[in-house]
Each structure stands twice: as C-alpha cells, then as structure tokens.
Amino acid sequence: MTTANLVQDSDESVEVRPWWQNPLNFVAIAVAGLVLGVGIGYFAGDSLATPDVNEVDEGFLQDMRYHHDQAVQMAYFYLTEVDEPHPRLSMLAEEILLSQQMEAGRMVQMLRNFGLSEVNDTGVAMGWMGHEMPIDEMDGLASQEQLDEFAAATGDEASRIFAELMIEHHRGGVHMAEYAVDRADNSAVRSFAQSMIRGQSAEITELQTVVDELSKG
C-alpha cells in the first residue's frame, strides 16, 4: 500500500493506484508482524487465559484487530513514503508500528485460545457495543478521503495529517477498550484492554505535542 502502485496494461499505459488499495504491498509486513505478535502474545500468558467469554470479549478482540491494521499501515506509510518526516513523529510511528503488530498477534492468540474466529468477516462491526456499523467505519478509522489527503501531502503537512489521523484513531480505540474494560467477561481481555488505554492515551498526548509544534511553525 505505497502511495502509488504502477500497473502496466497491454497498451503500456500506467494506472496509479492509492497505497491502501493494493493488499500485496502489506503482505510482507503483515505476515512478519503477525508471526512476531503471535509468538510474543503466547509467551505473554494468553495460553493461561480462562475460556469464559461473552460477545464483548469476542467482538472487541476481532474488531480491535481490524482497527489496529489501519494504524500499522499509516505508520508504515509515514516511515517509508513521507519526505522529511518529523523526528519525534518518526519515533512515535515506529512505536505504533511495533506495538500494534504485537497487540494484533496477541489478539489472534487469545481468540484461538477461546476457540473463536480470528477475524470479523461479517463486514459489520461494533454490534458488541450496541451500535452496529460497517467495519471500515469504526470509531477512529480514517476515511478514504482522509487517506487520499495524507497520501498526497508532503513535508510538515504530511506529518500534521498523520498525527491528527492517529490521534483520532487512538481515541476511537480507547473508547472501544473502555467499553471492554467495563463489560468483557474474561479477566485477561479486560487487562489487555486496560493496557491499551494506558498506551494509546500516552501516545495521544505525545502526538498532540507534535501537532501543536507544527501548528506554531
């Protein structure tokens, strides 16, 4: 999912495709992150979790895994495609790239331990929170229009957009995690959700600092 994927047809014309529309671009990073995350998740203790789960446990893990995918993609794009990235934002993007891949792997392991599907393949999300919506419109997810703007931006403008999109992304994730903390049945899921709240809340503060700095500049 790089900014432009060049596809040459029989007439040797070139079609430019947005970075998120070609799934092959993220196969390598997704596979690597999944393998790493599943391994770390297993040794982190998910195998010891009790099987007592309700619809909130299942929905939270499945939907949050999907939610994390976009954060990983945006962070990877920022690190590899944006010219003159902001140094502090680059460090945050690296942290997001690693931590959310690890967390996604842990969610896969937990779902396996519970005997549940590793993915939400219904196309509908958030039912476990009482308000169903298309899965790609979950709280905090950037729209295609916003991703288009991000892909087209350069320099400080790209940094500002990335930081603002990630702040909203994390806020949506925190909202989902808070619901899980209050209503999930499994103690391991509740603990995991609480750790997400702490981590993403701290990153929101750091991201906002960068936004404020760029706004002054």
Helices and strands as residue ranges (DSSP letters): E 5-8, E 14-17, G 19-21, G 23-26, H 27-43, G 46-48, H 55-81, H 87-113, E 124-125, G 127-129, E 133-134, G 135-137, H 144-152, H 155-183, H 187-216
